[in-house]
Amino acid sequence: MKILSLFANIGVAEAYLEDTHNEVVVANELIERRATLYSKIYPKTFTICGDITKKEIQQEIINKSKELSVEIIMATPPCQGMSTAGPQDEDDIRNELICQVVKITKQIEPKYIFIENVPLFYNTYINVEGAKILIPDYLEKELGKEYFIEKKIIDTADYSVPQTRERAITLLSRKDQKYKWVVPQKDSKKVTMRDAIGDLPSLDPFIKDVSDEELLEIFPKFYERKKEAEKISIWHNPPVHVKRQVIAMMHTPSGCTAFDNKIYFPKKEDGTPVKGYRNTYKRQNWDTAAYTVTMDNRKISSQNNVHPGRLYTLNGEELYSDARTLTLYELMKIMSLPTDWPVPPNTSEAFLRRIIGEGIPPLFVKKVFEELNRGVKND
């Protein structure tokens, strides 16, 4: 079936949709830089860059969708006003973008709709015609007569994604369709970080505030490992950190935070102890799914960003390898993105890191659409 992707960003969610024999034929993204990259990754898709709340942009989306016979809407509106990682501002105007999805739905009348957001999506009030209403109640009020509405909070780790990421998934099925779209059953086995990136050799961080000579004293195999990483992927580059953070993480075991270190605890530039949450300066665990990838995934001082590491000995001292955040390539694997995802090689790594932190793992999206395919075929 043919799909309209709203709030498309650069297309993280749709990375596997061609594999399901569904096709995104129209996409809309507000920010030009993202829309441009989307077009490079998905050149067959008609991409409309512009503000969905503007009448002319919305009409172009509707007209093109009707022209290309869109049967499914996929909408992933911004979640910053509802995310636990943000201020959770009920008056954030972005919370009301779901209203634009409803307006477009009424014009296109798709057979099915996929809406994805953070779990607080279901507990957020929006202002509609001067009155506050919960988003689920708003969807029921506006679309409940024409559509069956399935609401479910899922964890992508339950669907073979090596990352814990809770999302609110809303599936709407037009009532004249034989099949009612539902979220698939959970997979029997979870995929761990060891499964996802355990086969990759150790990679040292680049320490920006030391000389090359001192860097090699700390990491004698730095350039050798960097060269091997380049063979694996152009996105497998040593993250850049400062010495005091790297030293702290070199003495921090897998799954632990450097705040528990008696000597090598996090320090400021002047040597005084850092005060922070225990989920920062923290290594991930090998034998669980990764923690939720955030937009701020390049910092050791942000939450749950550090590679699990491996115990080794240097000059008689026990240390832990990979004293760094995850590389972009490792993040892609943890996000379940395909290793051959056609991102242009000149794309900014910092830009991609932030985008990946916003996205929904595409393997989960693939499984939801495969469930739709099975249901439609069987009916």
C-alpha positions as CSV (number, residue, x, y, z in Angstrom):
1,M,0.0,0.0,0.0
2,K,1.0,3.6,-0.5
3,I,2.0,5.7,2.5
4,L,2.0,9.4,3.4
5,S,4.7,10.1,6.0
6,L,4.0,13.2,8.2
7,F,6.8,14.7,10.4
8,A,9.1,12.5,8.3
9,N,12.4,14.0,9.6
10,I,15.1,12.1,7.6
11,G,13.1,8.9,7.4
12,V,14.5,6.8,10.2
13,A,11.1,5.1,10.8
14,E,10.7,4.0,7.2
15,A,14.1,2.5,6.7
16,Y,12.7,-1.0,6.1
17,L,9.3,-0.2,4.7
18,E,10.2,-1.2,1.1
19,D,11.0,-4.7,2.5
20,T,7.4,-4.9,3.6
21,H,6.2,-4.1,0.0
22,N,4.7,-0.8,1.3
23,E,5.9,2.4,-0.3
24,V,6.1,5.9,1.1
25,V,5.1,8.0,-1.9
26,V,4.6,11.4,-0.1
27,A,6.5,12.8,2.8
28,N,6.3,16.1,4.7
29,E,9.0,17.6,6.9
30,L,9.2,21.2,8.3
31,I,13.0,21.7,8.5
32,E,14.7,22.2,5.1
33,R,17.9,20.5,6.1
34,R,16.1,17.3,7.1
35,A,13.8,17.3,4.1
36,T,16.8,17.7,1.8
37,L,18.5,14.7,3.4
38,Y,15.3,12.7,3.3
39,S,15.1,13.3,-0.5
40,K,18.6,12.0,-0.9
41,I,17.9,8.8,1.1
42,Y,14.5,8.3,-0.5
43,P,14.7,9.8,-4.0
44,K,11.5,8.1,-5.2
45,T,9.4,9.8,-2.5
46,F,7.7,13.1,-3.3
47,T,9.0,15.2,-0.4
48,I,7.2,18.4,0.6
49,C,9.2,20.8,2.8
50,G,7.1,23.2,4.8
51,D,4.9,23.9,7.8
52,I,2.0,21.5,8.0
53,T,-0.1,24.1,9.8
54,K,0.1,26.4,6.8
55,K,-3.0,26.1,4.5
56,E,-1.0,25.9,1.3
57,I,1.4,23.2,2.6
58,Q,-1.4,21.2,4.0
59,Q,-3.4,21.4,0.7
60,E,-0.3,20.3,-1.3
61,I,0.1,17.3,1.0
62,I,-3.6,16.4,0.5
63,N,-3.6,16.9,-3.2
64,K,-0.5,14.9,-3.8
65,S,-1.7,12.1,-1.5
66,K,-5.0,11.8,-3.4
67,E,-3.2,11.9,-6.8
68,L,-0.9,9.1,-5.7
69,S,-3.7,7.1,-4.0
70,V,-2.3,7.1,-0.5
71,E,-3.9,4.4,1.7
72,I,-1.9,4.7,4.9
73,I,-0.9,7.7,6.9
74,M,2.2,7.4,9.1
75,A,2.6,10.2,11.6
76,T,5.4,10.8,14.1
77,P,4.7,14.3,15.5
78,P,7.3,16.0,17.7
79,C,7.3,14.9,21.3
80,Q,9.4,17.5,23.1
81,G,6.4,18.9,24.9
82,M,5.5,15.4,26.3
83,S,8.9,13.7,26.7
84,T,10.2,12.8,30.1
85,A,13.6,14.1,28.8
86,G,12.0,17.6,28.2
87,P,10.0,20.2,30.2
88,Q,6.7,18.3,29.7
89,D,4.9,21.6,28.9
90,E,1.2,21.0,28.2
91,D,1.0,24.4,26.5
92,D,3.8,23.5,24.0
93,I,2.1,24.2,20.7
94,R,3.8,21.1,19.1
95,N,1.5,19.0,21.2
96,E,-1.4,20.2,19.1
97,L,0.1,19.0,15.8
98,I,-2.0,15.9,16.1
99,C,-4.9,18.1,15.1
100,Q,-3.2,18.6,11.6
101,V,-3.0,14.8,11.3
102,V,-6.8,14.6,12.0
103,K,-7.5,17.4,9.4
104,I,-5.5,15.6,6.7
105,T,-7.1,12.2,7.6
106,K,-10.5,13.6,7.1
107,Q,-9.6,14.8,3.6
108,I,-7.6,11.7,2.4
109,E,-9.7,9.1,4.2
110,P,-6.9,6.5,4.4
111,K,-7.6,2.9,5.1
112,Y,-5.1,2.8,8.0
113,I,-3.2,5.2,10.2
114,F,0.0,4.7,12.3
115,I,0.7,7.3,15.0
116,E,3.8,7.1,17.2
117,N,4.8,9.2,20.2
118,V,6.1,9.0,23.7
119,P,3.9,7.3,26.4
120,L,2.8,10.6,27.8
121,F,1.0,11.2,24.5
122,Y,-2.0,9.4,26.1
123,N,-2.0,11.6,29.2
124,T,-1.5,15.0,27.5
125,Y,-4.3,17.6,27.2
126,I,-4.4,19.9,24.1
127,N,-6.4,23.1,23.5
128,V,-9.2,22.5,20.9
129,E,-11.6,25.3,20.2
130,G,-11.0,26.9,23.6
131,A,-11.4,23.7,25.7
132,K,-8.8,21.2,26.9
133,I,-9.1,17.6,25.9
134,L,-6.9,14.5,26.3
135,I,-5.4,13.5,23.0
136,P,-6.9,10.0,23.0
137,D,-10.3,11.5,23.7
138,Y,-9.8,14.0,20.9
139,L,-8.9,11.2,18.4
140,E,-12.0,9.2,19.5
141,K,-14.2,12.3,19.2
142,E,-12.9,13.3,15.7
143,L,-12.3,9.9,14.1
144,G,-14.1,7.3,16.3
145,K,-17.1,7.0,14.0
146,E,-15.1,6.2,11.0
147,Y,-12.1,4.3,12.5
148,F,-11.4,1.6,15.0
149,I,-8.6,2.9,17.3
150,E,-6.0,0.6,18.9
151,K,-3.8,2.2,21.6
152,K,-0.8,0.5,23.2
153,I,2.4,1.4,25.0
154,I,5.2,-0.8,23.8
155,D,8.9,-1.3,24.5
156,T,10.9,-1.8,21.3
157,A,13.2,-4.2,23.2
158,D,10.3,-6.7,23.1
159,Y,10.5,-6.7,19.3
160,S,14.1,-7.8,18.7
161,V,15.4,-4.2,18.8
162,P,18.6,-4.0,21.0
163,Q,17.3,-0.9,22.7
164,T,14.8,-0.2,25.5
165,R,12.5,2.5,24.1
166,E,8.9,2.9,25.3
167,R,6.5,4.4,22.8
168,A,2.8,5.0,22.5
169,I,1.5,3.3,19.3
170,T,-1.9,4.2,18.0
171,L,-3.3,2.2,15.0
172,L,-6.5,3.3,13.3
173,S,-8.4,1.1,10.9
174,R,-11.2,2.4,8.7
175,K,-14.4,0.5,9.7
176,D,-15.1,-0.6,6.1
177,Q,-11.9,-2.6,6.0
178,K,-12.1,-6.3,6.8
179,Y,-8.8,-6.3,8.8
180,K,-8.4,-4.3,12.0
181,W,-4.7,-3.4,12.5
182,V,-3.2,-4.4,15.8
183,V,0.3,-4.3,17.3
184,P,2.1,-7.6,16.8
185,Q,2.8,-10.1,19.6
186,K,6.1,-9.6,21.4
187,D,9.1,-11.6,20.3
188,S,10.2,-14.5,22.5
189,K,13.9,-13.5,22.8
190,K,15.4,-10.1,23.5
191,V,18.5,-8.8,21.6
192,T,21.3,-7.6,23.8
193,M,24.1,-5.1,23.3
194,R,26.4,-8.0,23.0
195,D,24.3,-9.4,20.2
196,A,24.3,-6.0,18.4
197,I,27.9,-4.7,18.8
198,G,29.8,-7.4,20.7
199,D,31.6,-8.5,17.6
200,L,33.2,-5.1,17.0
201,P,36.8,-4.8,18.2
202,S,37.7,-2.2,20.9
203,L,38.0,1.4,19.8
204,D,39.7,4.1,21.8
205,P,38.4,7.6,22.1
206,F,40.4,10.6,20.8
207,I,41.5,12.8,23.8
208,K,41.4,16.3,22.6
209,D,43.3,18.0,25.5
210,V,46.5,15.9,25.4
211,S,49.5,15.7,23.0
212,D,49.8,12.9,20.5
213,E,52.6,11.4,22.6
214,E,50.4,11.3,25.7
215,L,47.5,9.9,23.8
216,L,49.7,7.0,22.7
217,E,50.8,6.5,26.3
218,I,47.2,6.1,27.4
219,F,46.1,4.2,24.3
220,P,49.2,2.5,22.6
221,K,47.0,1.0,19.9
222,F,44.9,4.1,19.2
223,Y,45.8,4.6,15.5
224,E,45.8,0.9,14.8
225,R,42.3,0.5,16.2
226,K,41.1,3.6,14.4
227,K,42.3,2.2,11.1
228,E,40.5,-1.0,11.6
229,A,37.3,0.9,12.6
230,E,37.4,2.8,9.3
231,K,37.3,-0.5,7.4
232,I,34.1,-1.4,9.2
233,S,32.2,1.8,8.4
234,I,32.7,5.5,7.6
235,W,30.5,6.1,10.7
236,H,32.7,4.1,13.1
237,N,34.9,7.0,14.2
238,P,36.5,7.5,17.7
239,P,34.4,9.8,19.7
240,V,36.2,12.9,21.1
241,H,36.4,13.5,24.8
242,V,38.5,15.2,27.4
243,K,41.1,13.4,29.5
244,R,39.5,13.7,32.9
245,Q,36.3,12.0,31.6
246,V,38.2,9.3,29.8
247,I,40.3,8.4,32.8
248,A,37.2,8.2,35.0
249,M,35.6,5.7,32.5
250,M,38.8,3.7,32.1
251,H,38.3,2.8,35.8
252,T,34.6,2.1,35.6
253,P,33.3,-1.5,35.1
254,S,30.5,-2.5,32.7
255,G,27.1,-1.4,33.9
256,C,28.5,1.0,36.5
257,T,28.7,4.7,37.0
258,A,32.0,6.5,37.6
259,F,30.3,8.2,40.6
260,D,31.0,5.0,42.5
261,N,34.7,5.2,41.9
262,K,36.6,6.0,45.1
263,I,39.5,7.7,43.3
264,Y,38.7,8.1,39.6
265,F,35.3,9.8,40.0
266,P,34.0,12.5,37.6
267,K,35.9,15.8,38.2
268,K,35.6,19.3,36.9
269,E,38.5,21.1,35.1
270,D,39.6,22.5,38.5
271,G,39.7,19.1,40.1
272,T,36.5,19.4,42.2
273,P,34.0,16.6,42.1
274,V,31.2,16.7,39.6
275,K,27.6,16.5,40.9
276,G,25.2,14.6,38.7
277,Y,22.7,11.9,38.3
278,R,23.7,8.3,38.7
279,N,22.7,7.5,35.1
280,T,25.4,9.8,33.8
281,Y,29.1,8.9,33.4
282,K,27.6,5.4,33.2
283,R,28.6,2.4,31.1
284,Q,25.9,0.3,29.5
285,N,25.4,-3.4,30.1
286,W,26.5,-6.1,27.7
287,D,23.7,-8.6,28.4
288,T,20.6,-6.4,28.2
289,A,19.2,-4.2,25.5
290,A,20.7,-0.7,25.4
291,Y,19.2,2.2,27.3
292,T,17.1,4.6,25.3
293,V,19.2,6.5,22.8
294,T,18.7,10.3,23.4
295,M,19.6,13.3,21.2
296,D,22.5,14.1,23.5
297,N,24.2,10.8,22.9
298,R,27.7,12.1,22.2
299,K,28.5,13.1,25.8
300,I,29.9,10.9,28.6
301,S,28.2,13.3,31.0
302,S,24.8,12.6,29.6
303,Q,22.6,9.7,30.5
304,N,23.6,6.1,29.9
305,N,25.8,6.8,26.9
306,V,29.1,5.0,27.5
307,H,30.2,1.8,25.8
308,P,30.0,-1.3,28.1
309,G,33.8,-1.9,27.8
310,R,36.0,-4.9,28.4
311,L,38.5,-5.6,31.2
312,Y,42.1,-5.4,30.2
313,T,45.5,-4.9,31.8
314,L,48.0,-2.1,30.9
315,N,51.3,-1.8,32.8
316,G,50.0,-4.0,35.5
317,E,46.8,-2.0,36.1
318,E,43.3,-3.3,35.5
319,L,41.3,-1.0,33.2
320,Y,38.2,-1.0,31.0
321,S,38.4,-0.5,27.3
322,D,36.2,1.7,25.1
323,A,36.1,4.6,27.6
324,R,33.8,6.6,25.3
325,T,30.3,7.1,24.1
326,L,29.0,4.8,21.3
327,T,30.1,5.6,17.8
328,L,27.5,6.6,15.3
329,Y,27.8,3.2,13.6
330,E,27.1,1.5,17.0
331,L,24.1,3.8,17.5
332,M,22.8,2.8,14.1
333,K,23.0,-0.9,15.0
334,I,21.3,-0.3,18.4
335,M,18.6,1.7,16.6
336,S,18.2,-1.3,14.3
337,L,19.0,0.8,11.2
338,P,20.3,-1.2,8.2
339,T,24.0,-1.1,7.8
340,D,23.6,-0.2,4.2
341,W,21.2,2.7,4.9
342,P,22.0,5.1,2.0
343,V,23.0,8.2,4.0
344,P,25.3,10.4,1.9
345,P,28.9,10.2,3.3
346,N,29.3,13.9,3.6
347,T,26.4,14.2,6.1
348,S,27.3,15.8,9.4
349,E,27.9,13.2,12.1
350,A,26.6,15.5,14.9
351,F,23.4,16.1,12.9
352,L,22.9,12.4,12.4
353,R,23.4,11.7,16.1
354,R,20.7,14.1,17.1
355,I,18.3,12.8,14.5
356,I,18.8,9.2,15.5
357,G,18.1,10.2,19.1
358,E,14.7,11.4,18.0
359,G,13.7,8.4,15.9
360,I,11.7,5.2,16.5
361,P,13.7,2.0,15.7
362,P,12.7,1.0,12.2
363,L,12.8,-2.7,12.9
364,F,9.8,-2.3,15.1
365,V,8.0,-0.2,12.5
366,K,8.7,-3.0,10.0
367,K,7.2,-5.6,12.3
368,V,4.0,-3.5,12.7
369,F,3.6,-3.1,8.9
370,E,4.3,-6.8,8.4
371,E,1.4,-7.5,10.8
372,L,-0.8,-5.3,8.6
373,N,0.3,-7.1,5.5
374,R,-0.5,-10.5,7.0
375,G,-3.9,-9.3,8.2
376,V,-4.9,-7.8,4.9
377,K,-3.7,-10.8,3.0
378,N,-5.6,-13.3,5.2
379,D,-8.8,-11.3,4.9
